[in-house]
């Protein structure tokens, strides 16, 4: 809750650069509920979101959007996460969202990269404070 609220408040001040996207809600489940999972590691969260968002933007920019291109983009994004060892399941939704909403290159920076980094930092801070104060 804290992470999503923080991203919403930061983005609220400049509506041209929102830091939220739906997949971040699912990312929070991994980051906060199962922080020791390999799927919740910073590398997986950040690189997983960036790789899949890149695929989505490339397809949205250069390929006609249809059922086949949606499936190919999602499959390619998952394959790239597997090959790069950066699997983060919530990121699998990125190509679909980006293609269906027609997002452009700026979306890679805001909200994808910036939001993913903020989520990781908030998650790490939360777990550090919880460990120090409540362990």
Secondary structure, 3 states (H helix, E strand, C coil): CHHHHHHHHHHHCCCCCCCCCCHHHHHHHHHHHCCCCHHHCHHHHHHHHHHHHHHHHHHHHHCCCCHHHHHHHHHHHHHHHHHCCCCCHHHHHHHHHHHHHCCCCHHHHHHHHHHHHHHHHHHHHHHHHHHHHHC
